[in-house]
Amino acid sequence: MVTGSLARRYARAIVELGTSSNSLDKIAADLRTLAAAMKESAELATALTNPAIRRGDRRKIIDALLVRIGATPASKNTVYLLLDGERLGRLPDISREVDAMIEAKGGRVSAEITSAKALDGQQLSQITIALEKLSGKKVDVVKREDPSLLGGVVAKVGDVVYDGSLRTQLRALRDQLTK
């Protein structure tokens, strides 16, 4: 089974459950918090996903985490279901898919804009407007800086990458000249 499709199926079910119970945003926030905790702590991720550790012990850890974040009953049931199916390791993928589905439902999409140096407000605004025209959706921008780009901008909207970096243009020119 392909991991992406597994995460999408769980995410679809979670979105339906959250929509019907009017708690989608809270469920998504709970899953996002747990996924972030697993990503930040390799020890926690191992403790929660290692089948050599008794499921009862893993459930106690999860219970403590869920109480600490004030998780909804739907979030708790989702996490317990993942634990019982030995799929808790897929929680970060599922959380990411849930967030993407919520954004799509709201006519929004996330975009990561990477530039060689910090962009000023006008440049960021122009890029955001162009991405909104291309995607047909409201774009939520996350900015990053990567000096190895040399110049230009790389924008990632969903699965689509628009690469206007000087590094890529120089690489393409080099490839053309060596042919």
Secondary structure, DSSP 8 states (H G I E B T S, - for coil): --HHHHHHHHHHHHHHHHHHTT-HHHHHHHHHHHHHHHHH-HHHHHHHH-TTS-HHHHHHHHHHHHHHHT--HHHHHHHHHHHHTT-GGGHHHHHHHHHHHHHHHTTEEEEEEEESS---HHHHHHHHHHHHHHHSSEEEEEEEE-GGG-SEEEEEETTEEEEEEHHHHHHHHHHHHH-
